[in-house]
Amino acid sequence: MAKSETRWICQECGWSFARHMGKCPHCGAWDTLVETVLDTPASNAGVQLATGAATVRPQRLSQVDGFHEQRVSIPMGELSRVLGGGLVPGSIVLIGGEPGIGKSTLLLQTAAMLGTEERPVLYVSGEESPGQIKLRARRLNLTGDTVFMLPETEVDALLAQAETLPTLQALIVDSIQTAHVDDLNSAAGSISQVRECAARLQRWAKQSGIPVLLVGHVTKEGAIAGPKVLEHIVDTVLYLEGDPFHTYRLLRSVKNRFGATSEVGVFEMREEGLVEVANPSEAFLAERMVNVPGSAIAVTMEGTRPLLVEIQALASHTSFGNPRRTVNGLDFNRLLLVVAVLTRRVGLRLADQDVFANVVGGLQIAEPAADLAVAVALASTVRDRPVAADLALVGEVGLSGEVRSVGQLEARIKEAARLGFRKVLVPRTLGRQKTRLPEGVEAIPVRSVHEAIDLALA
């Protein structure tokens, strides 16, 4: 017989305690301990498990079935790019994002594209009724003839229904936080329920070879609720990000066992749903004003995709003792580093200036290759001299004022040339690399920030 035990489990880190506390001793979060009833199996369960596990025999790696090489093609190119070329049979994919960002819209569009008469898609909804999803499909101009709807939250029940459709193309569960199993007494969305539901869906996906897509809620801190235990179970974790005041949505891969991480797909939210942006660099630069002080073009990399973004900077005299440093879309600490280098190594007077830096379009840039563009944009606004309209910048700024090399320079320069830029400021180490430059583009090597500013503002 199973024994019941009451534990207090932190909803942020998953650690359990014998008594309630206001603050979790492990992760430091407040008011996250929830009382949960755990069912402990009898002592002979371990013997049965060990006996059943003995049926699995060791196998040579060269003889392993390579069914993962055959991916399920997705007509939506941006989603296929982020997944690494399509859905892998038997994989389990988690898509997280803030409420209203477009997770259900993206998956409903994907279901309509993937499904065929011979191989339909099963869409399991625990939050919305079939009528509500029908209204969304009508708004998106989707017929839904190849999509089966199932309003169910119990995992074993929905898997039993999935077994009645042996030719499924994919299974979509919206969302994992509403799913539950009857074997556990805790409420849906708790750590024990999320862990067990995801584990059962994972086992079913591996045995059946049918890919499973899960929708995951996020907490107020921006992490997928679960917590990290859910991200460890699944094969791929995708985040759908976006500024609510912009129409662009970014689908970012943070974990992928079958492809590269940090890949990004760009979508635009329209009335007919999420539409792929085939040329995101051109979209981010569509409203750019040329020959305006304080604007510079940076060439960044999102996964394997080069992107050109406009970085705007503004320095304004302050009458207060402590000047402000405000940043949007960039790492705040990187901005402080660039400001310190400009003050100490270049001689710009920024101690009495409020400094603002912004990435146009709502994109978040984390890599240091945008440092040089930030430095030139700040120098441009301080000296009130515009940067050349056909100039792009690539480079990391060091504390000594040097411009350090970055990766994938050739791909960055090719993307800049494709959009009409004729000059690119690059680190001097470019000369030591075998880089083939596109025709009509001049790569200008610079060694220091001071030299880059003089060339960019000449």
C-alpha positions in Angstrom: 0.0 0.0 0.0 1.1 3.5 -0.8 1.8 5.9 2.1 0.8 9.6 2.0 3.1 12.3 3.2 2.6 16.1 3.4 5.5 18.3 2.3 5.9 22.0 1.6 7.3 22.4 -1.9 8.7 25.6 -3.3 7.1 26.5 -6.6 10.2 28.3 -7.8 13.0 25.8 -7.2 11.2 22.6 -6.5 12.8 21.9 -3.1 10.6 20.4 -0.4 10.5 21.0 3.3 8.8 19.4 6.3 7.2 22.6 7.6 6.1 25.9 6.1 8.4 28.9 5.9 7.8 32.4 4.5 11.0 32.4 2.6 12.5 29.4 0.7 16.0 28.7 2.2 17.2 27.3 -1.1 16.3 29.9 -3.7 15.3 32.9 -1.4 11.8 33.4 -2.9 9.0 34.6 -0.7 5.6 32.9 -0.3 6.3 30.1 -2.7 5.9 27.1 -0.4 2.7 25.2 -1.2 1.5 22.2 0.9 1.5 19.1 -1.2 0.4 15.5 -0.4 3.0 13.0 -1.8 2.2 9.4 -2.3 5.2 7.2 -1.5 5.1 3.7 -3.2 5.4 0.5 -1.2 8.9 -1.0 -0.7 8.4 -3.8 -3.3 7.9 -1.2 -6.1 11.6 -0.8 -6.4 12.0 -4.5 -7.0 9.3 -4.5 -9.7 10.9 -1.6 -11.4 14.4 -3.1 -11.4 12.9 -6.4 -12.8 11.2 -4.6 -15.6 14.2 -2.5 -16.4 16.2 -5.7 -17.0 14.4 -6.3 -20.3 16.3 -3.4 -21.9 19.6 -4.8 -23.4 22.8 -2.8 -24.2 23.1 -1.9 -27.8 26.0 -0.8 -30.0 25.9 2.8 -30.9 26.4 2.0 -34.6 23.3 -0.2 -34.5 21.0 2.4 -32.9 18.0 3.2 -35.1 18.4 6.7 -36.6 14.8 7.6 -36.9 15.6 11.1 -35.5 17.2 11.9 -38.9 13.8 12.0 -40.5 12.2 15.3 -39.5 8.6 16.3 -39.9 8.7 19.3 -42.3 7.0 22.5 -41.2 5.7 24.9 -43.9 6.4 27.8 -41.5 10.0 28.6 -42.3 10.8 30.6 -39.2 9.5 27.9 -36.8 11.4 25.2 -38.7 14.6 27.3 -38.5 14.4 27.6 -34.8 13.7 23.9 -34.3 16.7 23.1 -36.4 15.0 22.0 -39.6 11.6 20.6 -38.5 10.0 18.5 -35.8 12.0 15.4 -34.8 9.8 12.2 -34.4 9.2 11.4 -30.7 10.5 14.8 -29.5 8.8 16.9 -26.9 8.9 20.7 -27.4 8.0 23.3 -24.8 6.8 26.8 -26.0 6.7 29.5 -23.2 5.7 33.1 -23.2 3.7 35.8 -21.5 -0.1 35.7 -21.6 -1.4 37.1 -24.9 1.9 37.0 -26.7 0.6 34.5 -29.3 1.5 31.0 -28.1 -1.9 29.5 -28.9 -2.1 31.4 -32.2 1.2 30.1 -33.3 0.4 26.5 -32.4 -3.0 26.6 -34.0 -1.5 27.9 -37.2 1.2 25.2 -37.0 -1.4 22.5 -36.4 -3.4 23.6 -39.5 -0.1 23.5 -41.6 1.1 20.1 -40.3 -2.2 18.2 -40.5 -3.2 16.2 -43.5 -6.2 13.9 -44.2 -4.0 10.9 -43.6 -2.1 12.3 -40.7 -4.1 14.8 -38.6 -3.0 16.8 -35.6 -4.6 16.4 -32.1 -5.0 19.7 -30.3 -5.7 19.2 -26.6 -7.0 22.3 -24.8 -7.4 22.6 -21.1 -8.0 26.4 -21.0 -10.3 27.1 -23.9 -13.4 25.4 -25.1 -13.6 24.1 -28.7 -16.0 26.9 -29.5 -13.4 29.5 -28.5 -10.7 27.9 -30.5 -13.1 27.7 -33.5 -13.5 31.5 -33.2 -9.7 32.0 -33.3 -9.5 29.6 -36.3 -12.2 31.6 -38.1 -10.3 34.8 -37.4 -7.1 33.3 -38.8 -8.9 31.9 -41.9 -8.1 28.3 -41.0 -10.5 25.6 -42.0 -9.3 23.1 -39.4 -10.4 20.0 -41.4 -7.1 18.2 -40.5 -7.1 19.2 -36.8 -8.9 17.2 -34.1 -10.0 19.1 -30.9 -10.1 17.5 -27.5 -11.1 19.5 -24.3 -9.3 17.4 -21.7 -7.0 18.0 -18.7 -6.4 14.4 -17.4 -3.2 13.1 -19.1 -4.1 9.4 -19.1 -7.5 10.2 -20.7 -6.0 12.4 -23.4 -3.3 9.8 -24.2 -6.0 7.1 -24.4 -7.8 9.3 -27.0 -4.5 9.9 -28.8 -4.1 6.1 -29.1 -7.4 6.0 -31.1 -5.7 8.1 -33.8 -2.6 5.9 -34.6 -1.7 8.1 -37.6 -1.2 11.3 -35.7 1.2 13.8 -37.1 1.7 15.6 -33.8 0.1 16.2 -30.4 -0.4 19.7 -29.0 -1.2 20.2 -25.3 -2.3 23.7 -24.3 -1.2 24.0 -21.6 0.9 21.8 -19.4 -0.1 23.8 -16.3 -3.7 22.8 -16.7 -2.9 19.1 -17.1 -3.1 16.7 -14.2 -3.0 13.0 -13.3 -5.5 11.4 -10.9 -2.7 9.5 -9.1 -1.5 12.7 -7.3 -3.6 14.6 -4.8 -2.0 18.0 -5.5 -3.7 20.6 -7.7 -3.0 21.1 -11.4 0.0 23.4 -12.0 1.9 22.3 -8.9 5.4 21.1 -9.3 4.5 17.4 -8.7 1.7 17.5 -11.2 3.7 19.4 -13.9 6.7 17.0 -13.4 4.5 13.8 -13.6 2.4 15.1 -16.6 5.5 16.0 -18.6 7.2 12.7 -17.8 4.2 10.7 -19.0 3.9 12.7 -22.1 7.6 12.3 -22.7 7.4 8.5 -22.4 4.4 8.4 -24.7 6.2 10.5 -27.3 9.4 8.3 -27.2 7.3 5.1 -27.5 5.0 6.2 -30.2 7.4 8.4 -32.2 4.9 11.2 -32.4 6.2 14.7 -31.6 4.5 16.5 -28.7 4.3 20.3 -28.4 3.5 21.8 -24.9 2.5 25.3 -24.0 4.0 26.6 -20.8 3.0 29.5 -18.6 5.7 31.9 -17.4 6.0 33.5 -13.9 6.2 37.2 -13.3 10.0 36.9 -13.4 9.8 35.6 -17.0 10.7 32.0 -16.3 8.5 29.0 -17.3 6.4 27.9 -14.4 7.3 24.5 -13.3 10.1 25.3 -12.5 13.4 24.2 -14.3 12.4 20.6 -13.8 10.0 21.0 -16.7 12.8 22.4 -19.0 15.0 19.4 -18.1 12.4 16.9 -19.2 11.6 18.2 -22.6 13.9 18.1 -25.6 13.5 21.7 -26.9 12.5 24.9 -25.1 11.3 27.9 -27.1 10.4 31.3 -25.8 8.0 33.6 -27.6 9.1 37.1 -26.8 7.9 40.5 -27.8 7.2 44.1 -26.7 3.4 44.6 -26.3 3.8 48.0 -28.0 5.5 46.4 -31.1 4.1 44.1 -33.7 7.2 41.9 -33.9 7.5 38.6 -32.0 10.7 36.7 -31.5 10.7 32.9 -31.1 14.0 32.1 -29.4 15.5 28.7 -28.8 17.2 28.3 -25.4 17.5 24.5 -25.5 17.5 22.1 -28.4 18.8 18.6 -28.3 18.4 18.3 -32.1 19.7 21.7 -33.3 21.6 24.8 -32.4 20.5 26.9 -29.4 20.1 30.7 -29.5 18.3 30.5 -32.9 15.7 33.2 -33.4 12.6 33.3 -35.6 11.0 36.7 -36.3 7.2 37.0 -36.7 4.8 40.0 -37.1 1.5 39.9 -35.3 -1.3 40.8 -37.7 -5.0 40.4 -37.9 -4.6 37.1 -39.7 -2.2 35.8 -37.1 1.6 35.5 -36.9 3.2 36.2 -40.2 6.9 35.3 -40.9 9.3 38.1 -41.4 11.5 36.9 -44.2 14.0 39.9 -43.9 14.1 41.0 -40.3 17.1 43.3 -40.8 15.2 45.3 -43.4 12.1 45.4 -41.1 14.1 46.7 -38.1 15.7 49.5 -40.3 12.5 50.4 -42.1 11.9 53.7 -40.1 15.5 54.7 -39.8 16.3 58.4 -40.3 19.7 58.9 -42.0 22.2 61.7 -41.2 20.9 62.1 -37.6 23.3 62.4 -34.7 23.1 59.6 -32.2 22.3 56.8 -34.5 24.5 53.8 -35.5 24.0 50.5 -37.2 25.2 47.4 -35.4 25.5 43.9 -37.0 24.6 41.3 -34.4 24.2 37.5 -34.5 21.1 35.7 -33.2 22.1 32.1 -33.4 23.3 31.6 -36.9 21.4 34.6 -38.3 23.0 38.0 -38.7 20.7 40.9 -37.9 21.3 44.6 -38.6 19.7 46.8 -35.9 19.7 50.6 -35.3 21.1 51.7 -32.0 20.1 55.2 -30.8 21.9 57.1 -28.1 21.2 60.5 -26.5 23.3 62.5 -24.0 21.6 65.4 -22.3 23.0 67.8 -19.7 21.6 67.2 -16.2 21.2 69.6 -13.3 21.3 66.9 -10.7 24.3 65.5 -8.9 23.9 61.9 -10.2 23.3 61.6 -13.9 21.0 58.9 -15.2 21.9 55.9 -17.3 18.8 54.5 -19.0 19.0 51.5 -21.5 16.4 49.6 -23.5 17.3 46.5 -25.4 20.9 46.4 -24.2 22.8 45.0 -21.2 22.9 47.8 -18.6 26.4 46.8 -17.4 27.7 46.9 -21.0 26.4 50.4 -21.3 28.2 51.5 -18.1 31.4 49.9 -19.5 31.2 51.8 -22.8 30.5 55.1 -21.0 33.5 54.5 -18.7 35.8 53.8 -21.7 34.5 56.9 -23.6 35.1 59.0 -20.5 38.6 57.7 -19.7 40.1 56.7 -23.0 38.4 59.0 -25.5 38.0 62.1 -23.4 34.3 62.6 -23.8 32.7 64.5 -21.0 29.8 62.3 -19.7 30.0 62.9 -16.0 27.3 65.6 -16.1 25.2 64.0 -18.9 22.1 61.8 -18.7 22.8 58.9 -21.1 20.0 57.0 -22.9 20.5 54.1 -25.2 17.9 52.2 -27.2 17.6 49.4 -29.7 14.9 50.2 -32.2 12.3 47.5 -32.8 12.1 46.0 -29.3 15.0 43.6 -29.9 17.1 42.5 -27.0 20.9 42.3 -27.7 23.1 40.4 -25.3 26.3 39.9 -27.2 29.2 42.4 -26.8 29.6 42.8 -30.6 27.3 45.8 -30.4 29.7 47.7 -28.1 31.3 49.6 -30.9 28.0 50.8 -32.3 26.9 52.0 -28.9 30.2 53.9 -28.4 30.0 55.6 -31.8 26.3 56.5 -31.3 27.2 58.1 -28.0 30.1 60.0 -29.5 27.9 61.1 -32.3 25.2 62.6 -30.1 27.9 64.3 -27.8 29.7 65.9 -30.8 26.4 66.4 -32.7 27.8 64.9 -35.9 26.0 62.1 -37.7 27.4 58.7 -38.7 27.6 58.0 -42.4 24.4 56.4 -43.7 26.2 53.5 -45.4 28.4 52.6 -42.5 27.8 49.6 -40.1 29.9 48.7 -37.1 31.0 45.4 -35.5 33.3 45.0 -32.5 33.6 44.4 -28.8 35.1 47.2 -26.7 37.7 46.4 -24.0 38.5 48.4 -20.9 41.7 49.7 -22.5 39.8 51.2 -25.3 40.8 48.5 -27.8 38.3 46.9 -30.3 38.3 43.2 -29.9 37.3 40.5 -32.5 34.0 38.8 -32.6 32.8 35.6 -34.3 31.3 35.0 -37.7 32.6 38.3 -39.3 32.1 37.0 -42.8 28.4 36.4 -42.3 27.9 39.8 -40.7 29.6 41.6 -43.5 27.6 39.7 -46.1 24.3 40.7 -44.4 25.4 44.4 -44.3 26.3 44.3 -48.0 23.0 42.7 -48.9 21.2 45.7 -47.3 23.2 48.3 -49.2 25.9 49.2 -46.7 29.2 49.9 -48.4 31.5 50.3 -45.3 31.9 48.2 -42.2 34.1 49.1 -39.3 35.6 45.8 -38.0 38.3 44.8 -35.5 41.8 44.9 -36.9 42.1 41.1 -36.3 40.0 40.7 -39.5 43.3 40.8 -41.5 44.5 37.7 -39.7 41.4 35.7 -40.7 40.6 34.3 -44.1 37.5 36.3 -44.8 36.0 36.7 -48.2 34.4 40.1 -48.6 31.4 40.7 -50.9 32.0 42.8 -53.9 31.5 46.5 -53.4 32.0 46.4 -49.6 35.0 47.9 -47.8 35.9 46.5 -44.4 37.8 49.1 -42.5 39.9 47.6 -39.7 40.2 49.7 -36.5 42.3 49.0 -33.4 40.8 51.4 -30.8 37.5 53.1 -30.1 39.2 56.5 -30.6 40.2 55.5 -34.1 36.7 54.1 -34.8 35.0 57.3 -33.7 37.3 59.5 -35.8 36.6 57.4 -38.9 32.8 57.1 -38.3 32.4 60.9 -37.7 34.8 62.1 -40.3 
